[in-house]
Amino acid sequence: MTKFFLAAYNSLFAVLLIPFFLIVLLFSGKYRKELFYRLPERFVKWKFPNRGSKKIVWLHCASLGEIRAAEPIIDDLRKDFFIVLTVVTKTGRQYAEKLNKADFISLLPLDLYPLMLKAIKKINPEILIIVETELWVSMLYAAKKLNVKVVTVNGRMSEKSFKMYKKMRFFWKRFVGLIDIVFARSQDDAERFKVLSGGKTEIIVTGNIKYDRDFSANADRKDFGLKDEDFVFTAGSVRDGEEEFIAQAYKKAAAKSGNIKFFLAPRHLTRIGKVKNILEKNEIKYSLLSELNGALLPGFKSSNFIVVDTFGKLQSIYSVSDVCYVGGSLVDKGGQNPVEPAAYSKPVLFGKHMDNFKTESEILLRYKGAFTVLNADDIAYEINRFASDKDFLAKAGGNALAAVKSQKGAVGVTIQNLRQQLKNEK
């Protein structure tokens, strides 16, 4: 029956893939470059380098966030193993290549069984490590077919995703059960993986590796044309439907506190045009980060609102901010990672839709390092409250950092477990 479902999945995948490519090619110039970026890699057209005498570990991440979280693991394993890193997104691949994060880097091949079988044969890994929740059916089946152990690290399964997968448990249990071991972020994640795998997968709770990232490097405010006395609010990873909230919050907050600087970073840079339209509709003067030049920042004095249209700057901006909002939470998108600003001792605001980061948000709320907002009025209120009370700002920021520190240690536990698995494979 598993082979039947695999064939059905591959047939549906192939049938939907052709019209998808044609639609993007003919009608969506905005996404065309993204889709066709290094397209041969999607079909395993690789020039695989000589690995020498090292054994191979294949590590797969969805995008930039997962790569950053897995960096300590990659750096440790790379001492003794040849690391193959695959990613789904263009931004993730560019980041990994720029910082030389692996011995071989590629976009993930299309999840068609013949392609995944070819990829695994070409890589010939000792183990396949999947970061968080990447359930690629053909990849999992091909790995099992070729006797490659599959391990998920920082295993994440939100309640919303679990409900969706559970509706088709008759299908997913056949493939989730092909994962040999899941190192889960939390007990809740562990229980959900256990149900979906039908009890076939070994589950170990190791904690969340994202708490262990290195957040020690702070940017200089002068790099963004900011003064020490400026109060800086950053809305990061903002999603479609949230920009209007942020625009309204800016107008309300600025009416009470004149020295407020706003940074708005869309989750996807393809929305920059829409963001500009919303700001212009609200008669908000703004500057684009890409147009600014270090401390000179032409036009910054006439605009206290900066649209972040440059990739890879959000973490630095978080570090020079006073308060941060994490997007995807005022709309039902599951939220974004609140650990990043919290690790810089910044109080964090988010909406009620934090399903993908439920544990992280609950810990921050419990430590009083985060605050829930429901609309533009709430955001403006919190901004003005923090701007007018520096002691409260410092205390909340300290609470946020304390929450992060309380959860550290998962990377060490994960590496120890992975090395034990690799030792067992020898």
N, C-alpha and C positions, 0 to 999 in steps of 0.2 A: 504493500500500500504506500510506503514511503516513496518508492520509485515512481508510482503513479502521480503523487502530489508534486514530486520534483519535476516530472515531465510537464504537468499542467502549469506549474509556476514558470518554467522556462518558455513554454509556448506563449503564455500570456505576456511575459516580459518582452519577448521578441515582437509579438503582434503590436504591443503598445509603443515599443521603441521607435519603430519606423515612422508612424505618423507624428510622434513627438519631435523627432529630428526634422521632419519636413516643415512642421508648423514653426519651429524656432528659426529654421533656415529662411523661410519665406516671409514671416511676419514679425519677428522679434529681433531687431538689430541689437537691442540692448543686451540680450542674453547670448547672442551668437558667438561673441568672442569667448565667453565663459564656457560654452558648450564645446567649442572646437579647440579649446586650449589643450595642446599636447594630446590630441585625439588618438594617435597611434598607441599611446600607453594604455588606453582603455581596451585595446585589442591585443595586449601583451606583445607589442612590437618593441622589445627591450634589447638594449646592448648591455648584457649583464657583465659586470667587471669580474676580474679574477679575485676570488675570495681568499686565495692563499690556503693556509692550513686551518683556518678558523672554521668552526661550525656556524651554521646560519640560524639566526632568529628572525622571524618575520613578525613585525609589529605593525598593527593597523590602527589608525586614528581617523575619525571623521573629518576634523578640521583643526583650525588653529588652537582653539581652547584645549582640546584633548592632547595636542602635541606639547603645548606648554606644561600641562599637568604631568605628562609622562616624561618630561625631560630628565629628571633625576634617574628614572629607571633606565632610559636609553643610555645615558652617560655611564651608568654603572655596568650594564651588560656589554656595552661596546668595548670595554677593557679586554674582554675574553671572547667575544663573539662578533661575527660579521652581521651587522644589522641592516635588514631590508625594511624600509618604512614606506607604507602606502597610505594615501590620504584620499578623501573624496573631493575636496574643494581646491580650487585654484589658489586661494589665499593661503591655505594650509601648506600646499606644496611649495609655494614661493618662500614662505617663512622657513620651512625645513631646509630648503636648498641654500638660502642666503646664509643661514647660520651653521651649515654643514652638520645637520643633526643625525645623519646616518651614512652608512657606506654606500647604500643605493636607495634612491628615492623615486617614487613613481605615483601617478594617480592610480587609484584602485581600478582594476579591470571591470568591465561590465559583468554583472552577476549572472552570466550565462554559464551553464555547467561546462561546456567544452573549453571556454576561456579560463575558468577558474582551475580546471584540471591542468591545463597547459601552464598556468602561472605557478601552481604548486610544484609541478614537476620541474619547472625551470629554477625555482628558488630552492627547492629541496630542503626545507627548514627542519630543524630539530623540534621546533614548537611554533605555533601561531598564537600570538598574543593580541587580543582585541581589547581596545580601551573603551570602557563604558558600555554603550548599548548599540552595537552594530550587528544586527541579525541578518546577515546575507545568506540566504538559503543555499545557493549553489556553492558558495565558499565553504560553508560548514560541511556540506555533504562530500565535496571533493576532498577536503582535509581528512575526513573519516575514511573515505575510500582508499586514500594513500597512507593511512595509519600515522597521520600527523596529529599530535596532541594539540587541543585547542583550549586556551585559557583566557578568560575574560578578567581584566583587572579594573578596579574601581567600578565594578558592575552596578549600573544604575537602571532602575525600573520604576518610573513614576507611577502613581496610582492611575492617572489618566491613560498612560500607555498600557499598563497592565489590564485595565478594563477592555481596551481595544483588542489586545492580543488574546485575551481570555474568550472573547466572542468567537474566535476561530481556534480555540485550543486544540481541536481535533487535527488541525493542520500544524500549528506551531510546536506542539509537544514533540513531534517527530524530528524537528530540527533544532529547537533549543536544547533538547536532550542529547544532541551530538556534541555539545560543549562539555569538555571533561571536567573542568573546574571553573567556578566563578568566585573570584575574590570580591565580595560585595562591599559597598560603601557602608551599609547599615543593615540592621536586622530586618527592617521592612523590605528593603531591596532583596535581601536573602530569601525571605518567605515568598516573594513574588516569583523569583527565578525558580524556586523549588516547585511551586505549583505549575508553572509553564513547562518545566522540563519533565514533569511527571515523576519527579523524584530520582531521575537518572543521573543528574549532574551533582557532583560534590560541591557544596557551598561552604565557603569560609568567610566570615566577616572580618575584614582587615582595616576598615575605616576609609576615609576620603582622602585620596592623595593630593587633592587640590589645596588642602590646608598647608601642605609642605612646600609649596612653591617659594622661590626666593623673591621676597618683596623688599629687599634691603636697599635697592637702588632708587633713590628719589630724584626726580627731575628738579631743575632750577626754575623757580617762578619767572625769572627774567627771560627764560627761553620762550615764554608765552606772553611776554610783555606785561606781566602782572606785578603789582606792588605788594609789599608785605601787608599793607592795610586793606587790600581788596578782599572782599568776601566772595569766594568762588564756589559756584554750584555746577555740578556736572551731571547731565542726564546721559547715561551710557547705554549702548545697545538698544536704542529706542526703536520700537516697531511701528508698523502702519497702524494708525488710529490713535497713537499716543502723542504725536507731534503737536496736535492742537492743545492737548492738556499742558504740555511744556510751554508753549507759546503764551497761553493764558496765565499760567503760573508766573512766568517772567514778568508780565505786565502788572500783575497784582503785587508781586514781591518788590519789584523795582519802585512802585509807587510809594512804598514805605521805607525802603532802604536804598539809598541812591548809589552806593558803591558796589553793588552786586554785579559780578561777572558770570555770565552763563555760557556753558559749553554744551552743545547738543551733538551727540555722536550717534547717527543712525546705525542700526544693526547691519543694514546692507547699503553700501555706497550707491547702489542703483536708485535709491530713493532721494538722493540729494536734490534733484529737480523738484520733487513734490514738497520737500521740506522748505525750499526757497519760496515756493508758491504760498505755502501756509503762513510763513513769516511775513511775506509781503502783504497778504490779505489782512493780517493783524497789525500792519503798519509798524513792524519791528525792524529797525536797522540792524544789519548783521554783516559779519565778515566771514569769509571762508578761510579755514586754517591754511590751505594750500597757497593762499595769496599773501600770507603774512611772512615776514622775513626775520625770524629770531626776535631779538629785543627791539628791532626797529618797528615791526608790526604796522605797516602803513594802514591808516584808516582805523586802527584800533581805538583811538581816543574818541572817535565819533560813533563807535559801536561797542556796546558791552555784551553783545551776543555773538558767539563764535560757533559756526557750523563746522564740525570736524569731518572734512571730506578727504582725509588722508589716512591710509591704512597703517595700522600698527602704533598709533599714538595714544590710544585710550588709557593704557596702563600708566603712562607718564602723566597724563592729565589728571587721572585719579589721584596720583601722588601729590599734586600741587593744589588739590581742591580742599574745601572745608567740609562740604556735605555732598553726597552722591546719591543719585537715583539709578536703580538698575531696571532696564526696560523689559518689555514683554510681560509685565505684571499688572498693568492697568487694563490691558486687553488680555484675552484668554490665549496666551502663547506659552504659558508655563514658566515665565520669568527667565532671568539670566543669573549668572553666578554672583552672589553678593559678597563672596569671600575676598575678591580682589580689592575693592575699596576698603573693606573692613580691615584687611591686613596692613593698610597704610594708616590705620587709626582714624578712619573717616566714618562718622555716623552714616548709616545707609537707610534710604527710603525705598520702599517698594509697594506695589499694589497687592491685591488679594490673590492674584493668580500666580503663585509660586510653586506650582505642582512639581516642576522639574528640579526644584531646589528646596523641597519642603523641609528636610532635616536642617539644612544650613540656615534657612530663614528662621526656623523655630529656635535654634540655638542662639542666634543673634538677638531675637526678640526677648528670649529668656534672660540674656545678659544685659538687656537694655542698651544694646549698641545699634539697634535698628528700629524703625518706626513704620507702621502701615499707613499708607495714604490711599484715598479712594477717588480723588479728583484734583482739579487744579487748585481749588481753594485749600485743600489739605497740604498740597506741596508748598504753596505760597506761605501758609501759616508756619510750617516747619522751618522753612528758610528764614523767615523773619525772626522766629523764636531763637534759632541758633545764631543769627547775625547780631542779635541784641544781647545775648548772654554768653560771653566767652567761656565762663566757668562751666556752664552746661554743655557747651560744644566740646570742651576738652574732656569732660567726664564721659560723655557719650562716645567720643572717639576712643578713649581708653577702654571702655567697655567692649567696643567692637573688636579691638586688638586682643583683649583678654579672651573673647569667645573663640577667635581663631587659634590662639596659642593652646587653648584647652583641648583642641582636636588634632594637634600635630602628632606625627609618628607613623602614619599609615604607609609612607613610602618605604621606610626601613623594613616594616613587616612584609610588605608586598615583595620587595626585592629578595628578602630571605626566603619567602615561599617560592618565588620564581626560580631562584638558583637551586633550590631543592628539587624542583620539578625537572630542571635541566640536568641535574646530576643523575636523576632517576632514568633519564632518556639515554644516558651514555651506554 
